[in-house]
Amino acid sequence: TEALRDLALSLAEELDERRAARLGEESGNGTDNARSDPFGNNPQGGIGSNSDVEIPDQIERQRAKDILEELRRRYGDTINEEERDYLERLLDRF
């Protein structure tokens, strides 16, 4: 359970760092909140320029797919109810 938790935390941190790098932010400074929501979208809505959209490469997509498959496998294999609840919460986020 702890190894899975560590994996999920490291994945979340990596995603946060990549998002910050893509948006030109420093990790954790939060100064961009007035201009965008947590996903980097313009709060006024509308269709903007797609020039800043970064599509993950094949390796990143495969890694994410592998992680989700492992979470689903562990969810099906575990009999520990606490771990099952934790895995279900992780899977619901994706």
N, CA, C and O of each residue as an XYZ file, in Angstrom:
376
protein
N       0.824     -1.184      0.000
C       0.000      0.000      0.000
C       0.867      1.246      0.000
O       0.581      2.207     -0.714
N       1.926      1.232      0.800
C       2.799      2.399      0.879
C       3.544      2.633     -0.437
O       3.728      3.778     -0.850
N       3.971      1.559     -1.094
C       4.662      1.697     -2.375
C       3.723      2.298     -3.421
O       4.136      3.129     -4.229
N       2.478      1.882     -3.401
C       1.492      2.421     -4.330
C       1.233      3.893     -4.039
O       1.117      4.702     -4.959
N       1.145      4.235     -2.767
C       0.944      5.623     -2.369
C       2.126      6.477     -2.831
O       1.938      7.577     -3.351
N       3.336      5.966     -2.641
C       4.539      6.692     -3.072
C       4.537      6.882     -4.581
O       4.900      7.950     -5.074
N       4.134      5.855     -5.314
C       4.062      5.947     -6.768
C       3.058      7.014     -7.200
O       3.341      7.812     -8.093
N       1.892      7.025     -6.569
C       0.865      8.012     -6.903
C       1.344      9.423     -6.574
O       1.116     10.348     -7.354
N       2.002      9.597     -5.434
C       2.508     10.922     -5.057
C       3.591     11.400     -6.012
O       3.603     12.567     -6.403
N       4.501     10.504     -6.390
C       5.563     10.914     -7.307
C       4.993     11.251     -8.682
O       5.472     12.172     -9.344
N       3.977     10.514     -9.112
C       3.324     10.823    -10.384
C       2.640     12.180    -10.317
O       2.739     12.969    -11.256
N       1.952     12.459     -9.225
C       1.282     13.754     -9.063
C       2.300     14.888     -9.049
O       2.070     15.927     -9.667
N       3.417     14.705     -8.356
C       4.450     15.738     -8.318
C       5.050     15.974     -9.699
O       5.301     17.115    -10.088
N       5.277     14.895    -10.432
C       5.839     15.036    -11.774
C       4.873     15.787    -12.693
O       5.285     16.644    -13.475
N       3.591     15.458    -12.588
C       2.590     16.157    -13.399
C       2.528     17.639    -13.038
O       2.422     18.491    -13.921
N       2.595     17.952    -11.729
C       2.593     19.349    -11.294
C       3.808     20.095    -11.831
O       3.691     21.237    -12.276
N       4.975     19.451    -11.791
C       6.194     20.091    -12.291
C       6.117     20.333    -13.800
O       6.524     21.387    -14.290
N       5.592     19.350    -14.527
C       5.467     19.517    -15.980
C       4.479     20.629    -16.321
O       4.712     21.413    -17.241
N       3.379     20.694    -15.580
C       2.397     21.749    -15.817
C       3.020     23.121    -15.546
O       2.856     24.054    -16.333
N       3.736     23.231    -14.425
C       4.374     24.493    -14.078
C       5.402     24.889    -15.136
O       5.489     26.058    -15.511
N       6.178     23.922    -15.617
C       7.179     24.215    -16.646
C       6.499     24.653    -17.941
O       6.955     25.584    -18.605
N       5.411     23.980    -18.293
C       4.702     24.314    -19.522
C       4.114     25.722    -19.446
O       4.102     26.447    -20.440
N       3.628     26.106    -18.267
C       3.013     27.418    -18.109
C       4.018     28.489    -17.711
O       3.657     29.653    -17.535
N       5.268     28.098    -17.571
C       6.312     29.067    -17.225
C       6.262     29.507    -15.783
O       6.688     30.614    -15.453
N       5.749     28.655    -14.923
C       5.660     28.975    -13.506
C       6.812     28.325    -12.760
O       7.435     27.378    -13.241
N       7.082     28.856    -11.572
C       7.967     28.153    -10.662
C       7.081     27.267     -9.820
O       5.931     27.617     -9.557
N       7.593     26.123     -9.391
C       6.782     25.182     -8.624
C       6.239     25.839     -7.374
O       6.981     26.384     -6.557
N       4.907     25.770     -7.246
C       4.263     26.196     -6.027
C       4.109     27.684     -5.818
O       3.687     28.076     -4.730
N       4.419     28.551     -6.777
C       4.287     29.966     -6.490
C       2.858     30.454     -6.615
O       2.496     31.429     -5.956
N       2.025     29.814     -7.438
C       0.618     30.122     -7.508
C       0.275     31.515     -7.970
O      -0.843     31.964     -7.719
N       1.168     32.229     -8.632
C       0.886     33.599     -9.050
C       0.022     33.652    -10.283
O      -0.465     34.728    -10.632
N      -0.188     32.557    -10.949
C      -0.954     32.535    -12.189
C      -2.442     32.310    -11.946
O      -3.211     32.205    -12.902
N      -2.866     32.233    -10.670
C      -4.249     31.903    -10.352
C      -5.235     32.912    -10.898
O      -6.343     32.526    -11.272
N      -4.889     34.175    -10.961
C      -5.813     35.191    -11.443
C      -6.056     35.062    -12.936
O      -7.105     35.478    -13.429
N      -5.108     34.495    -13.661
C      -5.226     34.395    -15.112
C      -5.735     33.050    -15.588
O      -6.186     32.943    -16.728
N      -5.679     32.018    -14.757
C      -6.098     30.708    -15.218
C      -6.598     29.862    -14.057
O      -6.279     30.121    -12.897
N      -7.392     28.842    -14.391
C      -7.845     27.899    -13.382
C      -6.753     26.857    -13.150
O      -5.699     26.940    -13.781
N      -6.965     25.877    -12.264
C      -5.907     24.900    -11.979
C      -5.453     24.087    -13.188
O      -4.376     23.492    -13.162
N      -6.267     24.058    -14.251
C      -5.892     23.313    -15.445
C      -5.257     24.199    -16.504
O      -4.972     23.736    -17.609
N      -5.027     25.486    -16.177
C      -4.393     26.387    -17.120
C      -5.353     27.009    -18.112
O      -4.920     27.625    -19.086
N      -6.670     26.857    -17.880
C      -7.662     27.423    -18.787
C      -7.954     28.878    -18.447
O      -7.858     29.286    -17.289
N      -8.305     29.642    -19.447
C      -8.685     31.033    -19.258
C     -10.016     31.080    -18.516
O     -10.975     30.445    -18.956
N     -10.109     31.824    -17.387
C     -11.355     31.838    -16.626
C     -12.525     32.475    -17.376
O     -13.675     32.210    -17.027
N     -12.278     33.298    -18.384
C     -13.348     33.898    -19.158
C     -13.936     32.922    -20.167
O     -14.962     33.213    -20.782
N     -13.311     31.788    -20.341
C     -13.807     30.791    -21.275
C     -13.494     31.173    -22.701
O     -12.589     31.966    -22.960
N     -14.237     30.612    -23.614
C     -14.013     30.912    -25.019
C     -12.938     30.025    -25.611
O     -12.266     29.265    -24.914
N     -12.800     30.147    -26.909
C     -11.815     29.344    -27.628
C     -10.575     30.192    -27.832
O     -10.631     31.260    -28.443
N      -9.461     29.711    -27.317
C      -8.214     30.441    -27.441
C      -7.302     29.797    -28.450
O      -7.704     28.897    -29.188
N      -6.089     30.256    -28.477
C      -5.086     29.709    -29.379
C      -4.641     28.340    -28.886
O      -4.431     28.145    -27.689
N      -4.502     27.412    -29.786
C      -4.032     26.074    -29.430
C      -2.525     25.954    -29.542
O      -1.987     24.852    -29.433
N      -1.837     27.052    -29.754
C      -0.393     26.987    -29.957
C       0.352     26.544    -28.708
O       1.479     26.060    -28.809
N      -0.255     26.698    -27.525
C       0.425     26.301    -26.294
C       0.043     24.896    -25.831
O       0.473     24.472    -24.758
N      -0.742     24.176    -26.602
C      -1.154     22.828    -26.242
C      -0.002     21.871    -26.504
O       0.553     21.822    -27.601
N       0.342     21.115    -25.476
C       1.428     20.148    -25.596
C       0.837     18.743    -25.525
O       0.239     18.367    -24.517
N       1.003     17.985    -26.575
C       0.494     16.628    -26.628
C       1.592     15.700    -26.128
O       2.724     15.753    -26.609
N       1.250     14.837    -25.147
C       2.273     13.934    -24.609
C       2.811     12.999    -25.689
O       2.088     12.572    -26.589
N       4.096     12.697    -25.570
C       4.666     11.762    -26.542
C       4.257     10.332    -26.206
O       3.643     10.082    -25.169
N       4.593      9.417    -27.071
C       4.173      8.020    -26.923
C       4.644      7.420    -25.609
O       3.907      6.662    -24.979
N       5.851      7.745    -25.187
C       6.394      7.175    -23.948
C       5.572      7.625    -22.749
O       5.265      6.817    -21.872
N       5.209      8.917    -22.699
C       4.402      9.426    -21.589
C       3.019      8.790    -21.572
O       2.518      8.429    -20.507
N       2.401      8.650    -22.736
C       1.076      8.022    -22.811
C       1.139      6.568    -22.378
O       0.250      6.095    -21.670
N       2.178      5.850    -22.793
C       2.317      4.446    -22.412
C       2.551      4.311    -20.914
O       2.018      3.399    -20.281
N       3.341      5.208    -20.347
C       3.609      5.155    -18.902
C       2.324      5.383    -18.116
O       2.055      4.677    -17.144
N       1.536      6.358    -18.529
C       0.264      6.620    -17.859
C      -0.670      5.419    -17.986
O      -1.347      5.050    -17.027
N      -0.706      4.817    -19.163
C      -1.542      3.636    -19.390
C      -1.089      2.478    -18.501
O      -1.920      1.783    -17.916
N       0.222      2.269    -18.399
C       0.762      1.199    -17.560
C       0.398      1.407    -16.087
O       0.054      0.456    -15.384
N       0.477      2.651    -15.631
C       0.143      2.961    -14.236
C      -1.334      2.672    -13.976
O      -1.676      2.058    -12.965
N      -2.203      3.107    -14.873
C      -3.627      2.843    -14.703
C      -3.932      1.349    -14.721
O      -4.750      0.877    -13.933
N      -3.289      0.609    -15.604
C      -3.491     -0.845    -15.646
C      -3.048     -1.497    -14.337
O      -3.708     -2.412    -13.843
N      -1.938     -1.031    -13.777
C      -1.456     -1.581    -12.513
C      -2.422     -1.251    -11.379
O      -2.694     -2.100    -10.531
N      -2.941     -0.029    -11.359
C      -3.916      0.337    -10.332
C      -5.167     -0.548    -10.441
O      -5.687     -1.026     -9.432
N      -5.634     -0.756    -11.657
C      -6.816     -1.609    -11.856
C      -6.533     -3.056    -11.448
O      -7.387     -3.705    -10.845
N      -5.343     -3.562    -11.771
C      -4.981     -4.927    -11.397
C      -4.953     -5.070     -9.885
O      -5.501     -6.023     -9.332
N      -4.309     -4.115     -9.219
C      -4.223     -4.190     -7.758
C      -5.604     -4.051     -7.116
O      -5.884     -4.679     -6.095
N      -6.459     -3.230     -7.714
C      -7.816     -3.072     -7.192
C      -8.550     -4.410     -7.236
O      -9.258     -4.765     -6.293
N      -8.380     -5.148     -8.328
C      -9.034     -6.438     -8.460
C      -8.425     -7.517     -7.600
O      -9.115     -8.467     -7.229
N      -7.140     -7.400     -7.267
C      -6.439     -8.440     -6.514
C      -6.530     -8.284     -5.002
O      -6.393     -9.268     -4.276
N      -6.757     -7.080     -4.518
C      -6.678     -6.852     -3.076
C      -7.947     -7.304     -2.361
O      -9.056     -7.213     -2.888
N      -7.740     -7.792     -1.144
C      -8.884     -8.121     -0.301
C      -8.969     -7.163      0.885
O      -9.949     -7.173      1.630
N      -7.949     -6.345      1.055
C      -7.923     -5.348      2.112
C      -8.872     -4.207      1.732
O      -8.653     -3.527      0.729
N      -9.902     -3.999      2.510
C     -10.938     -3.009      2.187
C     -10.380     -1.575      2.189
O     -10.781     -0.752      1.367
N      -9.468     -1.284      3.103
C      -8.883      0.056      3.153
C      -8.075      0.345      1.881
O      -8.178      1.428      1.304
N      -7.279     -0.629      1.458
C      -6.504     -0.462      0.233
C      -7.422     -0.363     -0.989
O      -7.173      0.432     -1.895
N      -8.472     -1.165     -1.008
C      -9.427     -1.125     -2.122
C     -10.078      0.262     -2.223
O     -10.231      0.796     -3.321
N     -10.457      0.842     -1.081
C     -11.047      2.184     -1.077
C     -10.056      3.220     -1.613
O     -10.417      4.110     -2.384
N      -8.795      3.079     -1.183
C      -7.753      4.000     -1.648
C      -7.561      3.894     -3.159
O      -7.493      4.907     -3.855
N      -7.473      2.666     -3.659
C      -7.297      2.459     -5.102
C      -8.507      2.968     -5.881
O      -8.358      3.515     -6.974
N      -9.698      2.791     -5.324
C     -10.906      3.275     -5.994
C     -10.882      4.800     -6.097
O     -11.263      5.360     -7.126
N     -10.437      5.472     -5.034
C     -10.335      6.942     -5.088
C      -9.319      7.376     -6.144
O      -9.553      8.351     -6.858
N      -8.196      6.665     -6.251
C      -7.199      6.987     -7.264
C      -7.777      6.804     -8.670
O      -7.599      7.660     -9.537
N      -8.458      5.703     -8.886
C      -9.012      5.414    -10.199
C     -10.135      6.377    -10.574
O     -10.316      6.692    -11.750
N     -10.890      6.846     -9.577
C     -11.969      7.802     -9.867
C     -11.418      9.132    -10.375
O     -12.121      9.862    -11.073
N     -10.187      9.452    -10.041
C      -9.589     10.718    -10.496
C      -9.216     10.674    -11.967
O      -9.004     11.718    -12.583
N      -9.135      9.483    -12.536
C      -8.756      9.341    -13.933
C      -9.946      8.876    -14.689
O      -9.870      8.683    -15.903
